C-alpha cells in the first residue's frame, strides 16, 4: 500500500494526505466514510445547515471517523446546528466564507481540528489570527463557490506566509486537483495535503444524479464558468466577492450576463431550476463541478480514486528524485 507521509497524515492519523471537500448536497455520510476508510479524511457537506439531513448523514457514516464543513455566514443564522452536530464528535470542522470566531470555542470543546478555507491572503491572515489548525488555500479553478486566485501561485504564497508567521499551521491545496500529478504538485508547492472536491464529486458514493455525473465525464476544463446565476435562481444571497463555478449548459447560456432578467423572472425560473436539479437534469440547472472535469474520464469508487491518486503522486515524486532534481 502506497504511503505519503506529511505533517497532515501525522497530525490527523491518515494514510494519505487527502481530505474530501465538504460539498453541499453531494458530500454525504457514505462518501465521507468511504474517504476515511480509504485512508484520507472525509468531510460531510453541512452546506446551509439542515439539521435533519446532517443527522442522517452522520448515521450513514456508520461510525467512521469523519468531519463536517459549513458555510460560515449561513451557520451564523442557525448556530444551534453546530451544537447538534458536535454531539457526533467530528474529527474536524471546516468553516468557509466568513468569520470562524463565533464557533471556535464550541469546536475546540470536542477536540475537533479547525479547518478554515481561504480564497485570498486577507482570509489567510484572518484565519491564522483566529487560530485555525489547518488552512485551505482554494484556487479559483475549484467547483462551487470561491473567488479568483489561481492555485499554482496562491498555494506557495500561503505556504511562505505560514512558514514565517504560523509554522505549526497546516496547509491544504484546493482547486483543479484531480490526480496524482496534482497531489504531487501540491506537496511540491508547500502544501501538507489536498482538499479534493470535483474528483470526489465524480465518485460512485457521491450524492450526485447520473445525468450530472455524465456531464462531468463529457466536459473538458473549458466547460465551466464563474457566475451568480445559480444563486439568483435559488434565491440564496451570497456575500459579494464570491461566485460559483458550475458547468456551462443551457441554463448558464440563457442567464449568465442576463442576471437582472433572471431576477425579474424568479417566480417562474426559481421553481424550474429546483425541479431540474431534483431530477438530475444536466442542462437546466446548476451542475456543480470545477475545471478538474477535464481530468476525469470515469465515475470511479472512492477507494480507487484515493489509492490511485496516492500511488501516482508517490511515483511522480520518486521519478523527480531519480532525475537528481529533488
N, C-alpha and C positions, 0 to 999 in steps of 0.2 A: 504494500500500500504506500502510495506517494505521500510524503510529509514535507510541508514547507513550514519551518518553524520561524515565527516572528514574535515581536512583543505582543501582538494581538492574540496569537494562539496560546502563548504562555499565560497572559492575563486572564483570558476567558476560558482557558482549558479546552481549546479546539484542536482538531486535527488539521484543519485547513483555514487559511486566513480569509474566509468568505462569510459575509453576513448578507442575509436577504433583505432587500428594501421592504419596508412595511407598506406595501401597495394597497391603497384603499380599494375595497371591493374585490381585489384579486388575491391578496396575500392572506389567506385564511389559515386556520389551525393546521389543516392537513399539509399545506405547503410548508409552513414554518417548521412543523415537526419533522418533515422529510429532510429539510436542510440541516437541522440539528442532528438528525440520525446519520446523515451523510458526512458529518464532521465539521460543519460550519455552525453558525448560529442563525436560527430562523426568527424573524420578527413578524408578528401578526399586524396587519394593517388596521390600526384603530380609526384612521380616517377622521370623520366628523363626529365620532363618538356615539355610536348606537350601543347602549349597554347590553341589550338582549343579544344582539348579534355577536358582540365581543365575548360574552359568556359562552355562547355556542361554540365559538372558535377555540377558546381555551379548553373546552371539553373535548373538541375534536382533536386537539394536540395530544391527548391521551397521556398526559404525564411527562411528555418530553420537555426538556429544558429549552424554553423559548423566551423571547422578549416581545415587546409591543412598541408601536410607534403611533404618535398623534400629531395632528396639525395644531400647533400651539394656540393660534388665535381663536380657533374653534373650541378647543378644550377650555379656554377661559370662560366660555359661556356656560359650561356644564362641568365644573371641576369635580363633582361627585363621581363622574365616570372614572376618573383616575383612581380615586379611593376604592371604588368597587373592584377595579382590575388588579390593583396592588394586592388584593387578597389572594390572588393566584401566585404571588411571589415571582414575577417575571425576572429573568436573568438580567435584562437591560430594558431601559425605556428610552426611545428615541423621540426627540422633540424637534419639530421643523417649523419654520415660517412664523417666528415670533419669540417673545421673551420667555426663556425657560424658568426664570426665577420663582414665579408663584408655585411651582410644582417640585422644586428641588428637594425640599425637606422631606416631603412625603416619599419621593423616590428613594432617597438615601435611607429612610427608616426601614425599608425592607431589604436593604443590601443590594439593590439593583444598580448596575452601571448606568450613568447618564451619558447618552449619545446626543450630540447636537449637530444637526445638518445645517451647513452654511453655504451660501451662494456668493459671498464676496468677503473681502478682508475685514470690513466692518463687522460682519456677522461673526467671523472667526475671533476677532479680538473681544467681542462681547461675550461669546461663549466661553472663552478662556477665563475671562474675568468672573463669569458666573460659576466656574468650577467644573466644566464638562470633563468627564473622563476620556471621552472619545469625540473627536471632531470628524465629521464627514465633509469633505470638500466636493461639492456637487457641481459638475460642469454642466453647461447648457445643452450638451448632447443628450442628457438624460430624458427619459419619458416622464410624463406627468408634469407637475408644477416645478418650476425652477426659475433661473434667471439667465444671464448671458455669458458668464465666464467660461472659457474653454478648459477642459480637464487637463490638457497637456501642460499648460502654463500655471494653472491655478493650484494644482496639487503640489508641485515643488515649491511654489511661493509659500503655501501654508506650511509645508514641511520646514522650510528655513525659519519661518516665524516661530513655530513651536520649538524648534531646536534652541533658538535664542531665548524665548520668553517663557516657555512652559514645557520643558523637556520630558516630563512624565506623561503628558497628554498624548494619547494615541491618535493616529490618523488613518481614516479610510478614504479611498478614492471612489468616486461615483460618476457615471456619465459616459456612455459609449463603450463600456467594458462588457464583453460577452464571451471571451475565450481565454485560453492560456496565455496568449500574447498580451492581452490586456492586463491580466493579473501580473504577469512578469514585469510589464512596463510600469504598472502602478508601484510595485515594490522598488523598482529602479528609481522612480521619481521621488521616493522617500516615504511612501505610504506603508503602513503596517498591515494592510489588507484592503479588501474592496467591499463596497456595498453594491450588491448585484440586483438590478431591477428588471430591465426588459428581458434578459435571458431567462430569468426565472418566471416572469410573466408568461413566457412561452414554454412552460413546463406542464406536464400532464396533470400535476397536482394543483395547479393554479385554478382559481375560480374565474375562469375565462371561457366564454362561449366558443364553440367550434368555429363559427364564422369569423370571429376576431382572431383566433389562432391561425386560421387560413390566411388572413390578411397580413399578419406579421411575416409568415413564411414567404408570401408572394412579394413583399415590399423590399426595396433596397434602401440604402441610407439616405437617399434623397426624398423618401416617401413620407416625411413628417414635416410639421411646421410648428412654430410657437404662436399661440393665438389666445384670445379671450373668449372665443365664441362658445366653447363648451360650457364655461362658467356662466355666460349670459343665458344660455339655453336652460341650464339647471337652476338659474336664479340663486347662485352662490356668490356672495360679494367678496371676492378675494382682494386682499390688500394690493395697493399699487406696487409695481416693481416685480410682480410675479406673473408669468404666463404659463400656459400648459402646452407641453409638446404632445401632440396627438397625430394620428395618421391623416394624410391628405386623402380626402374622399369626397363624395358628392355633397356631404354636409358642409365641409370646410370650403369647397369650391363655391357653394352658394352664398355663404355668410361671412367668410373671412374678408375683411375690407368693407363689409356692409353691416357693421355691428349695430348702428342706430336702427336700421330696418329690422334687424332681429329683435331688438328690444321692443319695438313697436308691435311686433307680431307675436310676442311671447305667450299670449293666452292660447294661441294655436300651436306655435312651434315648440313650446316647452313640453306639453304632453306628447307630441310626436317624437321628440328627442328621447324622452324617458321610455316610451314604448319600444322604440327601436333598440335602445340599449338593453332593455329587459329581454328582447327577443334575439339578441346577438346579431342584429343587422350590421354588417360591416360598412355600410355606405351612408347611413343617415343618422349617425350618432357619433360621439367621440370614441375613438379606438386608441387606447392609452399605451402606446409604446414609443421608444426613442430611436435615435439614429443607429443603435446597435442592431436594428432589424436587418440591416444589410449583411450581418454576420450569422444570421440564423437560417438554417435550411430545413429544420425539422422541429417538431414538438417532441421533446425527449423527457425522460424521467429525471427528477431532481438528482437521484443518485448518480446517473450517468453524466449529467451536466457538471456536477461538483467534482466528481473524480477525474473526468477528462480535463477540466479546467486546471485542476491542481497538478495533474500529471504533465500536461503540456507546458504549464508555466515552469515547472521544475526542469523539464527538458530544455526549454529556451534559455533558462538561466545557466544551466550546465554547459550548453553549447557556447554561450557567450564567454564563460570562464575558460573553455578549451581553446578559444581563439587568442587568449592572452590579453583580452581587452577588459577583463574583470578581475 
